[in-house]
Amino acid sequence: RVLKKPTSAIDALKLLPVKRSAVLRDGVVLRIMEHKGTREALMAQERGEISEPGCGSCAKLCGPWTECVVFPSYFKGSCANCH
């Protein structure tokens, strides 16, 4: 299923250069095109800023990705894993 109308976050993120590959935790599979929030999170993971130290959820290895990455203008301050 293809997204018909991108969100404002997707529009903003696609203008930025990709900084890294989004590395999934072992055993995680994403269906990127099925949910706008997942696509936003993937794009933020690839283009945002690595948060040092990571958030509490990332410290507990929650979320699909191995790094805690934020995109400050979106997601109300949460990282891509928490989004």
C-alpha positions in Angstrom: 0.0 0.0 0.0 1.5 3.3 -1.1 1.1 6.5 1.0 -1.2 8.8 -0.9 -0.4 12.0 1.1 2.9 12.3 3.0 2.9 13.9 6.4 4.6 17.2 7.2 7.4 15.2 8.9 7.9 13.1 5.8 8.0 16.2 3.6 10.6 17.8 5.8 12.7 14.7 6.3 13.0 13.8 2.6 14.7 17.2 2.0 17.5 16.2 4.3 20.5 14.0 3.4 20.7 10.5 4.7 23.4 10.3 7.4 23.3 6.6 8.3 21.6 3.3 7.6 18.8 2.5 10.1 20.0 -0.7 11.7 17.2 -2.9 13.1 17.6 -4.9 16.3 17.9 -8.7 15.8 14.5 -10.3 14.9 12.7 -7.0 14.0 10.8 -6.7 10.7 9.2 -3.5 9.7 6.4 -3.0 7.2 7.4 0.5 6.2 4.8 1.4 3.7 1.8 0.3 5.8 1.9 3.0 8.4 2.9 6.7 8.1 4.4 6.8 11.6 6.7 3.9 10.8 7.9 5.6 7.6 8.4 8.9 9.5 10.4 7.0 12.2 12.6 5.3 9.6 13.4 8.5 7.8 14.2 10.2 11.1 16.4 7.3 12.1 18.4 7.8 8.8 18.5 11.6 9.0 18.2 12.8 12.6 20.8 13.3 15.3 22.1 10.5 17.5 21.1 11.2 21.1 23.9 10.8 23.6 23.1 9.3 26.1 20.0 7.6 24.6 16.6 7.9 26.1 15.4 5.6 28.9 13.5 3.4 26.5 16.5 2.9 24.2 18.6 2.1 27.3 16.2 -0.8 27.9 16.6 -1.8 24.3 13.0 -0.9 23.4 12.1 0.1 19.8 13.1 -1.4 16.5 16.5 0.3 16.0 19.9 -0.1 17.6 20.5 3.7 18.1 18.6 6.5 19.8 18.0 9.1 17.1 16.0 12.3 17.4 14.6 14.7 14.8 14.2 17.8 17.1 11.4 19.6 15.2 9.1 16.7 15.1 7.7 13.8 17.3 7.3 16.1 20.4 10.9 15.4 21.4 10.7 11.6 21.3 13.3 9.6 19.4 12.6 7.5 16.3 12.4 4.3 18.4 9.7 5.8 20.7 7.8 7.4 17.8 
